[in-house]
Amino acid sequence: MHNYQDNSQKFFYELWNTGNRILCQGKLLVGSENHKFIASLVLITIPTILYYVFMAPALVQRDQVIQVIIFIILNCLVYVFITITVLMDPGIIPKITTNYEMDEQLILIPQKYLKVDPQVLFESKTLQMRGHQFKLKFCNTCAIYRPPRASHCPACDNCVLRFDHHCPWIGACVGRRNYIYFYLFIFFLSATMIYVFSTCLAYIFGNMENDKDKGEQIIQILQRNPISLALAIYCFIFSFFVVGLWGFHTFLVITNMTTNEYLKKHWIIQSENPFRRKNIFKNIQHVLACIREVKFLELRQYVYDPKSYNQPITQNQINENENENLNPVCDNQNNVARRSSKQTDDHMEEQ
């Protein structure tokens, strides 16, 4: 019986149905749309390579090594934070499917409760917080009651704690646990674009001599290094979106609001946002403080496979287990009998 249960023991990631991709036997969790994440890396990497190949040597020749070092630091921070954002659990609340608990729970429910409309029971779950009454919505997909500010992501097929949005540029959810890394990613990406744009313009217009025609000097500089103008135009165009996105999320941080709440206009009421703190600094501390203890997902936790664990044991299996337990006793008795009979025969032969 004990061995039968052990054979059904598996890791949680082996049984978990999700849109996310699980790598390295449950050690890494990535988003559901990795092609978008790769596309974003390409958009970041191409101008980065061009800067290292063309702009960095030109700046070094002008004894502006410090500018190259600053770019290297900013560029490394961008890659670090986008990687952490994608690989970190955003605050997923594991779902409960019918294979795990619902079938067993429905059997245990008394008959009188089955006559009640389940929707009435679901809608009656409320929570009082700072003068606001929150209705705890039941997620039919995950079979759980979602806490306030949590929402179900249809792309990743998960309920996420303090769900902000599913980022279309990295193909992953942004929630309670990885929002700070997402914010730092767009902040350093905005700083990098502004920095590259300014250094390229300084390279083109910075060392112009007053006694010569400025137009000819610009043409000569662009002939020697046309990539500087291309990088300046590239960063100028994309900085409108990236810097604008950073500014929008800065507004959300100081007002303690999520993108999901802003788009759905949750707090356009007289009492305003109940999660908003007294001042901006407390809002920043509350939003950007990464609480590592708030974690519900353990991919490498041992669980039992319901397909094998919940199977009824037949009478034949019980008889087999009993026979296995009785066989050692029978074998010992047979051995004792054989030894005693052999000793009797030997004694008779001696007589």
Secondary structure as UniProt FT lines:
FT   HELIX           2..7
FT   STRAND          9..11
FT   HELIX           12..15
FT   STRAND          21..23
FT   TURN            24..27
FT   STRAND          28..30
FT   HELIX           34..50
FT   HELIX           51..55
FT   HELIX           56..61
FT   TURN            62..63
FT   HELIX           65..87
FT   STRAND          92..93
FT   HELIX           98..102
FT   HELIX           103..108
FT   HELIX           111..114
FT   HELIX           118..123
FT   STRAND          126..129
FT   TURN            130..131
FT   STRAND          132..135
FT   STRAND          138..139
FT   TURN            140..143
FT   STRAND          144..145
FT   TURN            148..149
FT   STRAND          151..153
FT   TURN            154..157
FT   STRAND          158..160
FT   TURN            161..162
FT   STRAND          165..167
FT   TURN            168..171
FT   STRAND          172..174
FT   TURN            176..178
FT   HELIX           179..205
FT   TURN            206..207
FT   TURN            210..211
FT   HELIX           214..224
FT   HELIX           227..255
FT   HELIX           259..264
FT   TURN            265..267
FT   TURN            270..271
FT   TURN            274..275
FT   HELIX           280..288
FT   TURN            292..293
FT   TURN            299..300
FT   STRAND          302..304
FT   HELIX           306..309
FT   HELIX           315..350
//
